[in-house]
């Protein structure tokens, strides 16, 4: 909400943020103190979604829960009244303390406690990042310690800070280039009311070089590199975003996936002939070492093994009816990939994606009944953009095909060939990051 409002303000469109009172207090520091003026808000009662029109009407005709004024008067005031002295403040927020580069010497126990009290951890124990350990980690890259890896608003993650994170998570030096590539996207760490999470997939020669697991129990807690690299993303995102309960973290349920972010390697050696690994599907060469990060909400496990009477691709279709249609990633055991190619004729991952795009159908009421679609696509439909404008006018029981872009459906193969099982998710990948660039 803050970022959308800020973008409109930058386009010289006066804007007031309107949100449920439950989240309006979670304002981004950058948009409160560093952009010339904070975004002004009005607040409605919660929940907003799922309420009948009569309740929404009462919200609009009622009072702003922040100012106590009639809602429309509060909006007019927010658009027209001059900035207050408080709103003109810039710099760091009140009470902010700049942490020193080095902490004062203390005992192991007290420092472990300090990191937890400051919420610089995931509340599992860490390896204390001493100067010596951080210096040793920095030997894993040719990049300079003060080089910026990524930004979160005005906050910067430098290579040295990334080394601190890597030490805390228990990383080996040889993991560091992969960790740096992961942390280039740390500002996208999932933090939403609807409990978003992440998926980290590693492809290319680096998988074997650092001993990542792509086979049996690839997504379980049985491999050091998978666990540690995934944990680094959580630590960096949590610290960079200053995410803490009651301040910046506001996922209503949260997600256990965020502990190591589904971090695993693709089992490229077990791909059927003609099936390309994820990084190749995203535009890289097979010989490139790449990390790709997907963001999503839903993660549906298969309930059993593949059946000839209702083969895997039909089960994928059934599961995908519950997704938004924005994108999907299916993680499957190599035996499932082999069945799809040899028994069902899918010669490439792209063919499977095309089939699913053509065969996943939902009713219009189901599509618009998904809150993410209502939030993200209803404004587009109201602007008259297709196919959403037409879908909005359809009868509730009319069928639509929500996956309009087959390329948004990704397939990743991992596992040990022990059972024909899979996961269907709505995780969406942007372009990956070359790991060799961070060596």
Buried (B, 14 or more C-beta within 10 A) or exposed (E): BBEEBBEBBEEEEEBBBBBBBBBBEBBBBBBBBBBEBBBBBBBBBBEBEEBEEEBEEBBEEEBBBBBEBBBEEBBEBBEEEEEEEEEEBEEEEEEEEEEEEEEEEEEEEEBBEBBBEEBBBBEEEBEBBBEEBBEBBBEBBEBEBEBEBBEBBEBBBBBBBBBBBBBBBBBBBEBBBBBBBBBBBBBBBBBBBBBBBBBBBBBBBBBEBBBBBBBBBBBEEEBBBBBBBBBBBBBBBBBBBBBEEEEBBBBEEBBEBBBBBBBBBBBBEBBBEEBBBBBBBBEBEEEBBBBBBBBBBBBBEBEEEBEEEEBBBBBBBEBBBEBBBBBBBBBBBBBBBBBBBEEBEBEBBBBBBBBBBEBBBBBBEBBBEBBBBBEEBEEBBEEEEEBBEBBBEBEEEBEBBBBEEBEBBBBBBBBBBEBBBBBBBBBBBEEBBBBEEBB
